[in-house]
Amino acid sequence: MSKKALNAADKEQRILTSALRLFSIQGYEATAIPQVAQQAQVGAGTIYRYFDSKETLVNAVFKSAKSKLKDYLQEDHFEDDPRQVFHRFWNNLVRFTTDHPEEFYFLELQDHTPYLNAESRKLEWEVLSPISQFCIDGTRRGLFKTLPSDTMMAMIWGAFVGLMKASKLGYARTNRDILQQAEELCWQMLLK
C-alpha cells in the first residue's frame, strides 16, 4: 500500500474513531461535523471527502460497531443444550461490552432508527435473527414461555443493557458474581 493510501486509511479511521466517541457520549443529534473533525485532527472538509453527509458517517460508525458485535455473537452451535447456548450468548455480550465499551454504548443506548440506511438495517437483522431463532426454537420445544420471540429478545436485551447502563452511571455494581446471577435470572425468565 502506498504512503498516500496509508495516510488516507489513517484519516478515515481517525474520523470513524472520533465520530464513535462523540456519538456514544453526546448522541447523533448533538454531535456536529466540526467537532468530529477537531477530535480527528482533520479539516471539516476532509470528512466530506470520505463521507458525503453526517448520516453517511453515522451509518459507517453503526456498521463498524454492529459488525464487531455480530462477530462476538456468532453462534454456530445452536443445536447444543439451550442453557449452554444462552450462557455463551450472555458471556459474549459481557466480553463485547468489556472489550468495546464505546461501541456498546453507541449501539445500545441510542435510537438509531431515524438515520439507519437499508444496509445498516440489514446488518441489524443479521445480528438479531439467530437470537430470535433461538427464542422461537426454545418455545417450539416447550422450554420457553409462549411469548413472541421479539418480546423475549427485548426482555433479555433490555435487562442486560439496563444493568450495564446502571453500572456505568454508578447506580448498580457489577462483578463476575452479579453478572452470573443476572444471567441466571434472565434464563429463568424465559423458562415455562
KEDO-810098 format. One line per field, with one value per residue: x, y, z of N, C-alpha, C, CB in turn; residue in one letter. Coordinates in pm, whole numbers, always signed. Glycine has a CB too. Layout:
# residues N
n.c1 <- c(X | ...)
n.c2 <- c(Y | ...)
n.c3 <- c(Z | ...)
ca.c1 <- c(X | ...)
ca.c2 <- c(Y | ...)
ca.c3 <- c(Z | ...)
c.c1 <- c(X | ...)
c.c2 <- c(Y | ...)
c.c3 <- c(Z | ...)
cb.c1 <- c(X | ...)
cb.c2 <- c(Y | ...)
cb.c3 <- c(Z | ...)
resn <- c(a | ...)
***
This chain:
# residues 192
n.c1 <- c(+85 | +56 | +216 | +46 | -204 | -202 | -199 | -449 | -617 | -557 | -655 | -929 | -989 | -933 | -1133 | -1364 | -1323 | -1325 | -1583 | -1737 | -1670 | -1773 | -2045 | -2122 | -2106 | -2241 | -2455 | -2621 | -2764 | -2666 | -2404 | -2175 | -2034 | -1796 | -1698 | -1629 | -1432 | -1240 | -1168 | -1067 | -853 | -851 | -949 | -1280 | -1383 | -1241 | -1364 | -1589 | -1482 | -1456 | -1701 | -2015 | -2212 | -2337 | -2513 | -2430 | -2182 | -2255 | -2387 | -2173 | -2022 | -2207 | -2230 | -1970 | -1943 | -2162 | -2091 | -1872 | -2003 | -2162 | -1965 | -1891 | -2125 | -2178 | -2300 | -2258 | -2347 | -2615 | -2757 | -2671 | -2714 | -2974 | -2936 | -2659 | -2607 | -2736 | -2578 | -2327 | -2401 | -2472 | -2225 | -2069 | -2185 | -2111 | -1831 | -1804 | -1899 | -1705 | -1468 | -1522 | -1635 | -1721 | -1840 | -2045 | -2204 | -2271 | -2420 | -2628 | -2752 | -2888 | -3133 | -3136 | -3292 | -3394 | -3193 | -3079 | -2967 | -3063 | -2868 | -2752 | -2977 | -3018 | -2788 | -2837 | -3056 | -2928 | -2770 | -2961 | -3133 | -3036 | -3063 | -3333 | -3427 | -3330 | -3494 | -3746 | -3711 | -3673 | -3925 | -4085 | -3993 | -4099 | -3968 | -3953 | -4150 | -4465 | -4430 | -4396 | -4101 | -3961 | -4041 | -3930 | -3658 | -3634 | -3677 | -3458 | -3239 | -3297 | -3275 | -3001 | -2876 | -2984 | -2869 | -2595 | -2594 | -2680 | -2466 | -2256 | -2340 | -2315 | -2518 | -2557 | -2376 | -2146 | -2002 | -1823 | -1972 | -2224 | -2297 | -2321 | -2536 | -2733 | -2746 | -2851 | -3099 | -3220 | -3227 | -3403 | -3630 | -3712 | -3797 | -4060)
n.c2 <- c(-117 | +220 | +519 | +737 | +612 | +479 | +699 | +808 | +599 | +603 | +858 | +822 | +624 | +764 | +955 | +792 | +678 | +906 | +1002 | +788 | +802 | +1058 | +1035 | +829 | +949 | +1201 | +1159 | +1130 | +1354 | +1571 | +1592 | +1760 | +1795 | +1959 | +1918 | +1647 | +1658 | +1820 | +1658 | +1440 | +1553 | +1667 | +1864 | +2002 | +1983 | +1767 | +1546 | +1524 | +1429 | +1164 | +1080 | +1152 | +1283 | +1365 | +1170 | +953 | +912 | +839 | +600 | +448 | +430 | +293 | +49 | -49 | -82 | -255 | -474 | -566 | -645 | -846 | -1033 | -1117 | -1238 | -1442 | -1756 | -2079 | -2316 | -2383 | -2608 | -2718 | -2778 | -2575 | -2413 | -2393 | -2259 | -2015 | -1929 | -1893 | -1688 | -1480 | -1444 | -1367 | -1122 | -982 | -989 | -839 | -590 | -528 | -533 | -348 | -84 | +178 | +126 | -45 | +131 | +324 | +167 | +53 | +239 | +436 | +563 | +449 | +439 | +670 | +740 | +515 | +341 | +120 | -83 | -81 | -150 | -408 | -537 | -510 | -684 | -924 | -962 | -991 | -1200 | -1475 | -1489 | -1444 | -1673 | -1868 | -1815 | -1874 | -2147 | -2249 | -2201 | -2356 | -2607 | -2635 | -2537 | -2267 | -1984 | -1906 | -1667 | -1399 | -1412 | -1171 | -1027 | -1178 | -1148 | -869 | -847 | -986 | -851 | -591 | -617 | -677 | -451 | -248 | -313 | -277 | -6 | +109 | +35 | +179 | +437 | +437 | +347 | +82 | -204 | -409 | -723 | -1026 | -1229 | -1105 | -1062 | -1329 | -1412 | -1241 | -1336 | -1594 | -1525 | -1401 | -1620 | -1789 | -1635 | -1685 | -1950 | -2197)
n.c3 <- c(+0 | -81 | +49 | +43 | +30 | +277 | +448 | +386 | +471 | +743 | +814 | +761 | +951 | +1188 | +1175 | +1192 | +1448 | +1611 | +1558 | +1656 | +1931 | +1999 | +1919 | +2092 | +2339 | +2323 | +2154 | +1832 | +1724 | +1875 | +1802 | +1607 | +1281 | +1266 | +1528 | +1523 | +1328 | +1456 | +1677 | +1538 | +1422 | +1167 | +883 | +856 | +598 | +501 | +609 | +451 | +219 | +262 | +364 | +254 | +398 | +726 | +805 | +645 | +761 | +1028 | +974 | +879 | +1114 | +1272 | +1127 | +1151 | +1433 | +1485 | +1331 | +1474 | +1710 | +1601 | +1532 | +1787 | +1873 | +1700 | +1661 | +1609 | +1702 | +1771 | +1813 | +2043 | +2399 | +2517 | +2746 | +2764 | +2524 | +2577 | +2791 | +2664 | +2486 | +2666 | +2799 | +2582 | +2522 | +2754 | +2722 | +2482 | +2570 | +2758 | +2604 | +2402 | +2493 | +2407 | +2158 | +2243 | +2405 | +2216 | +2033 | +2190 | +2356 | +2226 | +1996 | +1688 | +1465 | +1315 | +1128 | +1008 | +722 | +449 | +429 | +686 | +839 | +746 | +842 | +1116 | +1140 | +1072 | +1296 | +1497 | +1413 | +1459 | +1738 | +1772 | +1642 | +1818 | +2040 | +1927 | +1867 | +2127 | +2237 | +2066 | +2131 | +2377 | +2599 | +2666 | +2772 | +2619 | +2430 | +2195 | +1993 | +1958 | +2180 | +2389 | +2325 | +2359 | +2632 | +2745 | +2628 | +2710 | +2989 | +3013 | +2893 | +3052 | +3302 | +3244 | +3178 | +3421 | +3578 | +3457 | +3515 | +3784 | +3949 | +3998 | +4098 | +3926 | +3898 | +3851 | +3982 | +4020 | +3754 | +3670 | +3828 | +3728 | +3467 | +3516 | +3624 | +3401 | +3229 | +3371 | +3350 | +3091 | +3092 | +3103)
ca.c1 <- c(+0 | +136 | +214 | -75 | -317 | -192 | -241 | -593 | -678 | -539 | -750 | -1064 | -1003 | -940 | -1268 | -1459 | -1300 | -1372 | -1729 | -1788 | -1654 | -1867 | -2182 | -2153 | -2117 | -2337 | -2565 | -2610 | -2817 | -2586 | -2268 | -2158 | -1919 | -1672 | -1647 | -1565 | -1309 | -1143 | -1117 | -990 | -740 | -860 | -1040 | -1420 | -1400 | -1180 | -1465 | -1679 | -1415 | -1474 | -1842 | -2082 | -2303 | -2331 | -2588 | -2341 | -2080 | -2311 | -2412 | -2043 | -1990 | -2302 | -2194 | -1845 | -1971 | -2254 | -2015 | -1794 | -2097 | -2200 | -1854 | -1896 | -2247 | -2194 | -2317 | -2283 | -2380 | -2746 | -2814 | -2624 | -2809 | -3013 | -2878 | -2520 | -2613 | -2767 | -2460 | -2228 | -2456 | -2459 | -2083 | -2020 | -2230 | -2024 | -1699 | -1814 | -1912 | -1575 | -1368 | -1561 | -1737 | -1780 | -1929 | -2164 | -2290 | -2324 | -2522 | -2739 | -2814 | -2941 | -3231 | -3071 | -3387 | -3414 | -3091 | -3024 | -2998 | -3103 | -2756 | -2742 | -3092 | -2993 | -2689 | -2909 | -3134 | -2834 | -2726 | -3073 | -3208 | -3005 | -3118 | -3477 | -3447 | -3307 | -3617 | -3852 | -3685 | -3699 | -4070 | -4135 | -3955 | -4170 | -3881 | -3973 | -4286 | -4522 | -4427 | -4328 | -3954 | -3912 | -4067 | -3827 | -3531 | -3637 | -3665 | -3320 | -3154 | -3326 | -3217 | -2856 | -2841 | -3017 | -2768 | -2469 | -2614 | -2682 | -2328 | -2178 | -2384 | -2286 | -2637 | -2552 | -2243 | -2136 | -1881 | -1844 | -2080 | -2350 | -2329 | -2367 | -2670 | -2822 | -2765 | -2943 | -3232 | -3273 | -3257 | -3525 | -3740 | -3758 | -3848 | -4201)
ca.c2 <- c(+0 | +341 | +610 | +817 | +525 | +458 | +824 | +819 | +499 | +654 | +968 | +766 | +556 | +869 | +1014 | +694 | +666 | +1030 | +1005 | +689 | +858 | +1169 | +983 | +748 | +1038 | +1309 | +1121 | +1172 | +1489 | +1673 | +1590 | +1836 | +1754 | +2026 | +1853 | +1523 | +1698 | +1867 | +1543 | +1355 | +1635 | +1689 | +1972 | +1958 | +1945 | +1634 | +1444 | +1509 | +1350 | +1023 | +1055 | +1264 | +1351 | +1318 | +1043 | +850 | +888 | +764 | +464 | +379 | +400 | +190 | -79 | -95 | -130 | -368 | -588 | -620 | -717 | -967 | -1127 | -1173 | -1314 | -1552 | -1883 | -2181 | -2441 | -2366 | -2738 | -2754 | -2758 | -2434 | -2339 | -2364 | -2156 | -1889 | -1893 | -1837 | -1562 | -1381 | -1416 | -1293 | -983 | -926 | -966 | -727 | -467 | -503 | -508 | -236 | -8 | +288 | +66 | -92 | +243 | +383 | +80 | +11 | +343 | +539 | +521 | +467 | +427 | +783 | +761 | +393 | +312 | -19 | -172 | -89 | -227 | -549 | -585 | -521 | -807 | -1036 | -981 | -1032 | -1317 | -1600 | -1481 | -1464 | -1815 | -1939 | -1799 | -1948 | -2290 | -2282 | -2204 | -2471 | -2729 | -2637 | -2495 | -2127 | -1932 | -1879 | -1524 | -1374 | -1412 | -1034 | -989 | -1244 | -1079 | -736 | -863 | -1024 | -741 | -478 | -644 | -665 | -311 | -173 | -340 | -212 | +139 | +141 | +20 | +291 | +558 | +423 | +308 | -61 | -266 | -535 | -802 | -1157 | -1298 | -1037 | -1090 | -1468 | -1416 | -1175 | -1432 | -1700 | -1464 | -1385 | -1756 | -1835 | -1556 | -1746 | -2085 | -2220)
ca.c3 <- c(+0 | -91 | +164 | +29 | +66 | +422 | +509 | +367 | +560 | +879 | +833 | +768 | +1079 | +1291 | +1165 | +1246 | +1592 | +1674 | +1547 | +1752 | +2066 | +2019 | +1911 | +2210 | +2455 | +2301 | +2065 | +1693 | +1702 | +1943 | +1750 | +1483 | +1199 | +1309 | +1649 | +1479 | +1260 | +1556 | +1752 | +1445 | +1377 | +1023 | +849 | +838 | +457 | +481 | +643 | +338 | +114 | +297 | +395 | +190 | +490 | +866 | +806 | +589 | +864 | +1140 | +927 | +877 | +1254 | +1313 | +1064 | +1211 | +1569 | +1480 | +1279 | +1587 | +1795 | +1529 | +1548 | +1923 | +1896 | +1604 | +1732 | +1508 | +1771 | +1832 | +1844 | +2177 | +2508 | +2517 | +2858 | +2725 | +2420 | +2644 | +2869 | +2571 | +2437 | +2774 | +2819 | +2466 | +2542 | +2858 | +2661 | +2388 | +2650 | +2820 | +2501 | +2315 | +2566 | +2328 | +2059 | +2314 | +2444 | +2094 | +1975 | +2273 | +2437 | +2138 | +1897 | +1558 | +1355 | +1224 | +1026 | +951 | +583 | +425 | +459 | +832 | +888 | +712 | +938 | +1243 | +1136 | +1073 | +1433 | +1582 | +1367 | +1530 | +1874 | +1753 | +1610 | +1944 | +2119 | +1858 | +1887 | +2268 | +2256 | +1990 | +2205 | +2504 | +2708 | +2698 | +2777 | +2488 | +2401 | +2067 | +2007 | +1974 | +2319 | +2470 | +2297 | +2420 | +2777 | +2776 | +2586 | +2797 | +3121 | +3004 | +2865 | +3172 | +3404 | +3203 | +3189 | +3564 | +3625 | +3407 | +3584 | +3926 | +4024 | +4028 | +4090 | +3851 | +3907 | +3788 | +4052 | +3990 | +3613 | +3663 | +3885 | +3632 | +3358 | +3563 | +3636 | +3265 | +3180 | +3439 | +3297 | +2966 | +3110 | +3136)
c.c1 <- c(+90 | +123 | +86 | -199 | -318 | -239 | -393 | -666 | -669 | -639 | -892 | -1087 | -1012 | -1078 | -1371 | -1446 | -1351 | -1524 | -1792 | -1783 | -1759 | -2013 | -2218 | -2171 | -2234 | -2463 | -2545 | -2649 | -2725 | -2442 | -2262 | -2031 | -1791 | -1613 | -1572 | -1431 | -1201 | -1083 | -1031 | -865 | -732 | -951 | -1181 | -1445 | -1344 | -1281 | -1554 | -1612 | -1435 | -1621 | -1921 | -2183 | -2282 | -2404 | -2505 | -2234 | -2138 | -2345 | -2282 | -2000 | -2079 | -2260 | -2066 | -1869 | -2059 | -2185 | -1929 | -1885 | -2137 | -2091 | -1856 | -2015 | -2268 | -2197 | -2351 | -2314 | -2514 | -2811 | -2766 | -2738 | -2845 | -2952 | -2733 | -2515 | -2640 | -2647 | -2353 | -2273 | -2435 | -2312 | -2022 | -2065 | -2141 | -1887 | -1700 | -1818 | -1779 | -1470 | -1396 | -1668 | -1800 | -1877 | -2058 | -2257 | -2348 | -2440 | -2647 | -2808 | -2865 | -3048 | -3174 | -3169 | -3399 | -3312 | -3035 | -3065 | -3029 | -2992 | -2738 | -2857 | -3075 | -2893 | -2752 | -2986 | -3041 | -2784 | -2839 | -3138 | -3166 | -3061 | -3268 | -3507 | -3428 | -3433 | -3733 | -3834 | -3713 | -3847 | -4129 | -4106 | -4022 | -4085 | -3915 | -4122 | -4335 | -4539 | -4365 | -4177 | -3899 | -3934 | -3961 | -3692 | -3526 | -3621 | -3522 | -3227 | -3172 | -3268 | -3066 | -2814 | -2870 | -2915 | -2636 | -2479 | -2611 | -2542 | -2243 | -2213 | -2361 | -2406 | -2636 | -2408 | -2252 | -2001 | -1917 | -1964 | -2217 | -2393 | -2378 | -2509 | -2772 | -2850 | -2866 | -3085 | -3297 | -3309 | -3388 | -3648 | -3797 | -3835 | -3995 | -4215)
c.c2 <- c(+124 | +427 | +695 | +737 | +498 | +582 | +841 | +721 | +543 | +767 | +915 | +699 | +657 | +934 | +920 | +682 | +789 | +1038 | +906 | +746 | +966 | +1122 | +905 | +834 | +1135 | +1268 | +1180 | +1318 | +1597 | +1681 | +1662 | +1788 | +1828 | +1968 | +1724 | +1557 | +1741 | +1750 | +1452 | +1425 | +1642 | +1810 | +1918 | +1914 | +1808 | +1524 | +1417 | +1443 | +1201 | +985 | +1175 | +1338 | +1296 | +1184 | +929 | +813 | +804 | +622 | +384 | +340 | +286 | +53 | -135 | -154 | -254 | -492 | -650 | -699 | -849 | -1073 | -1193 | -1267 | -1428 | -1683 | -1989 | -2317 | -2428 | -2499 | -2788 | -2735 | -2609 | -2352 | -2302 | -2255 | -2020 | -1839 | -1831 | -1700 | -1453 | -1343 | -1340 | -1146 | -913 | -894 | -849 | -595 | -429 | -462 | -381 | -149 | +106 | +235 | +19 | +25 | +313 | +299 | +66 | +121 | +460 | +478 | +552 | +475 | +547 | +793 | +633 | +376 | +163 | -118 | -189 | -170 | -376 | -610 | -603 | -652 | -929 | -1066 | -1040 | -1164 | -1449 | -1603 | -1504 | -1611 | -1902 | -1933 | -1877 | -2098 | -2333 | -2290 | -2327 | -2602 | -2737 | -2595 | -2355 | -2093 | -1906 | -1729 | -1507 | -1363 | -1270 | -981 | -1050 | -1177 | -945 | -745 | -896 | -906 | -621 | -496 | -624 | -519 | -225 | -191 | -270 | -60 | +182 | +131 | +138 | +420 | +552 | +386 | +162 | -108 | -386 | -595 | -938 | -1230 | -1237 | -1065 | -1234 | -1481 | -1350 | -1266 | -1538 | -1646 | -1447 | -1521 | -1805 | -1761 | -1618 | -1876 | -2090 | -2244)
c.c3 <- c(+0 | +34 | +162 | +71 | +217 | +497 | +501 | +461 | +706 | +908 | +848 | +903 | +1195 | +1293 | +1227 | +1398 | +1666 | +1670 | +1646 | +1893 | +2092 | +2014 | +2037 | +2335 | +2439 | +2227 | +1926 | +1674 | +1760 | +1891 | +1616 | +1411 | +1240 | +1438 | +1614 | +1414 | +1359 | +1633 | +1664 | +1393 | +1225 | +1001 | +828 | +694 | +427 | +509 | +523 | +217 | +137 | +316 | +344 | +279 | +631 | +878 | +750 | +691 | +977 | +1098 | +918 | +1018 | +1303 | +1257 | +1124 | +1350 | +1568 | +1424 | +1388 | +1681 | +1731 | +1542 | +1685 | +1941 | +1797 | +1680 | +1630 | +1571 | +1842 | +1865 | +1981 | +2277 | +2516 | +2631 | +2828 | +2619 | +2484 | +2723 | +2778 | +2519 | +2542 | +2793 | +2702 | +2471 | +2645 | +2799 | +2565 | +2464 | +2713 | +2717 | +2419 | +2382 | +2485 | +2225 | +2126 | +2346 | +2322 | +2040 | +2061 | +2351 | +2354 | +2048 | +1759 | +1441 | +1264 | +1111 | +965 | +805 | +568 | +461 | +611 | +892 | +860 | +811 | +1076 | +1248 | +1139 | +1214 | +1517 | +1540 | +1434 | +1672 | +1870 | +1728 | +1734 | +2031 | +2058 | +1882 | +2031 | +2298 | +2188 | +2064 | +2342 | +2624 | +2758 | +2706 | +2635 | +2472 | +2264 | +2089 | +2025 | +2115 | +2410 | +2450 | +2366 | +2571 | +2818 | +2748 | +2679 | +2936 | +3118 | +2986 | +2988 | +3283 | +3370 | +3215 | +3336 | +3624 | +3583 | +3482 | +3735 | +4012 | +4066 | +4016 | +3996 | +3881 | +3850 | +3850 | +4019 | +3845 | +3596 | +3718 | +3791 | +3513 | +3398 | +3574 | +3499 | +3205 | +3241 | +3386 | +3169 | +2988 | +3146 | +3284)
cb.c1 <- c(-96 | +96 | +338 | -90 | -310 | -48 | -170 | -631 | -611 | -395 | -744 | -1086 | -885 | -832 | -1304 | -1437 | -1151 | -1311 | -1773 | -1706 | -1512 | -1845 | -2199 | -2042 | -1986 | -2271 | -2699 | -2697 | -2955 | -2584 | -2216 | -2150 | -1948 | -1699 | -1763 | -1656 | -1337 | -1209 | -1233 | -1077 | -609 | -916 | -991 | -1517 | -1334 | -1055 | -1550 | -1734 | -1264 | -1397 | -1865 | -2152 | -2452 | -2394 | -2719 | -2275 | -2026 | -2435 | -2481 | -1934 | -2008 | -2445 | -2179 | -1743 | -2038 | -2378 | -1927 | -1725 | -2221 | -2227 | -1721 | -1903 | -2364 | -2078 | -2428 | -2163 | -2270 | -2835 | -2777 | -2501 | -2749 | -3162 | -2885 | -2450 | -2723 | -2889 | -2403 | -2205 | -2607 | -2517 | -2007 | -2069 | -2378 | -2011 | -1652 | -1940 | -2018 | -1528 | -1359 | -1613 | -1677 | -1670 | -1860 | -2124 | -2212 | -2213 | -2463 | -2692 | -2716 | -2829 | -3371 | -2974 | -3518 | -3413 | -2980 | -3069 | -2881 | -3144 | -2627 | -2739 | -3223 | -2939 | -2570 | -3005 | -3223 | -2715 | -2678 | -3176 | -3192 | -2853 | -3085 | -3529 | -3350 | -3185 | -3654 | -3852 | -3540 | -3635 | -4135 | -4071 | -3803 | -4223 | -3736 | -3904 | -4293 | -4659 | -4349 | -4383 | -3889 | -3980 | -4208 | -3817 | -3511 | -3768 | -3761 | -3277 | -3184 | -3475 | -3250 | -2803 | -2920 | -3153 | -2745 | -2433 | -2749 | -2779 | -2267 | -2203 | -2529 | -2229 | -2760 | -2645 | -2190 | -2155 | -1826 | -1718 | -2057 | -2337 | -2207 | -2271 | -2672 | -2761 | -2631 | -2896 | -3222 | -3171 | -3141 | -3513 | -3692 | -3639 | -3769 | -4259)
cb.c2 <- c(-1 | +421 | +701 | +866 | +392 | +424 | +943 | +791 | +363 | +703 | +1067 | +666 | +461 | +976 | +1043 | +557 | +647 | +1152 | +972 | +559 | +915 | +1277 | +894 | +645 | +1116 | +1419 | +1167 | +1084 | +1501 | +1645 | +1445 | +1989 | +1777 | +2174 | +1822 | +1445 | +1813 | +1966 | +1464 | +1312 | +1580 | +1562 | +2047 | +2072 | +2046 | +1617 | +1488 | +1643 | +1383 | +992 | +1032 | +1217 | +1332 | +1424 | +1058 | +899 | +1021 | +834 | +466 | +469 | +527 | +225 | -61 | +21 | -19 | -334 | -544 | -505 | -631 | -936 | -1056 | -1060 | -1224 | -1552 | -1873 | -2194 | -2479 | -2286 | -2840 | -2669 | -2808 | -2425 | -2422 | -2492 | -2190 | -1907 | -2018 | -1933 | -1577 | -1437 | -1545 | -1359 | -979 | -1023 | -1092 | -742 | -485 | -629 | -626 | -289 | +49 | +371 | -52 | -165 | +342 | +397 | -56 | -89 | +392 | +605 | +591 | +353 | +397 | +909 | +840 | +271 | +354 | -39 | -117 | +53 | -177 | -562 | -487 | -401 | -810 | -1007 | -847 | -925 | -1331 | -1620 | -1343 | -1377 | -1859 | -1879 | -1650 | -1917 | -2322 | -2180 | -2075 | -2474 | -2735 | -2772 | -2498 | -2038 | -1803 | -1953 | -1444 | -1244 | -1478 | -942 | -1035 | -1394 | -1061 | -665 | -971 | -1149 | -701 | -457 | -787 | -749 | -258 | -213 | -491 | -252 | +181 | +48 | -111 | +310 | +581 | +549 | +336 | -142 | -310 | -513 | -811 | -1243 | -1295 | -885 | -1065 | -1561 | -1346 | -1041 | -1499 | -1756 | -1328 | -1311 | -1855 | -1815 | -1412 | -1772 | -2155 | -2339)
cb.c3 <- c(+123 | -215 | +164 | -116 | -12 | +462 | +442 | +219 | +542 | +900 | +715 | +653 | +1102 | +1267 | +1017 | +1182 | +1621 | +1603 | +1402 | +1745 | +2085 | +1914 | +1785 | +2234 | +2476 | +2226 | +2124 | +1605 | +1763 | +2092 | +1736 | +1512 | +1050 | +1329 | +1748 | +1380 | +1162 | +1654 | +1813 | +1327 | +1434 | +947 | +724 | +876 | +368 | +572 | +765 | +298 | +111 | +424 | +549 | +68 | +446 | +963 | +726 | +457 | +919 | +1196 | +790 | +811 | +1343 | +1268 | +912 | +1220 | +1652 | +1394 | +1161 | +1665 | +1824 | +1380 | +1526 | +2026 | +1891 | +1499 | +1843 | +1414 | +1872 | +1740 | +1736 | +2217 | +2643 | +2524 | +2987 | +2673 | +2315 | +2736 | +2942 | +2453 | +2404 | +2907 | +2841 | +2335 | +2589 | +2977 | +2587 | +2299 | +2758 | +2896 | +2408 | +2179 | +2691 | +2260 | +1988 | +2443 | +2529 | +1987 | +1950 | +2367 | +2539 | +2054 | +1919 | +1533 | +1409 | +1301 | +1083 | +1033 | +490 | +279 | +396 | +893 | +823 | +567 | +946 | +1263 | +1010 | +981 | +1494 | +1581 | +1218 | +1534 | +1939 | +1637 | +1499 | +2020 | +2129 | +1705 | +1851 | +2358 | +2199 | +1850 | +2221 | +2528 | +2664 | +2596 | +2863 | +2470 | +2510 | +2001 | +1885 | +1872 | +2364 | +2435 | +2146 | +2386 | +2826 | +2692 | +2441 | +2808 | +3168 | +2887 | +2743 | +3222 | +3417 | +3059 | +3123 | +3639 | +3572 | +3257 | +3555 | +3976 | +3941 | +3932 | +4231 | +3698 | +4057 | +3801 | +4203 | +4014 | +3524 | +3740 | +4022 | +3584 | +3320 | +3699 | +3708 | +3174 | +3214 | +3592 | +3271 | +2877 | +3216 | +3058)
resn <- c(m | s | k | k | a | l | n | a | a | d | k | e | q | r | i | l | t | s | a | l | r | l | f | s | i | q | g | y | e | a | t | a | i | p | q | v | a | q | q | a | q | v | g | a | g | t | i | y | r | y | f | d | s | k | e | t | l | v | n | a | v | f | k | s | a | k | s | k | l | k | d | y | l | q | e | d | h | f | e | d | d | p | r | q | v | f | h | r | f | w | n | n | l | v | r | f | t | t | d | h | p | e | e | f | y | f | l | e | l | q | d | h | t | p | y | l | n | a | e | s | r | k | l | e | w | e | v | l | s | p | i | s | q | f | c | i | d | g | t | r | r | g | l | f | k | t | l | p | s | d | t | m | m | a | m | i | w | g | a | f | v | g | l | m | k | a | s | k | l | g | y | a | r | t | n | r | d | i | l | q | q | a | e | e | l | c | w | q | m | l | l | k)
***
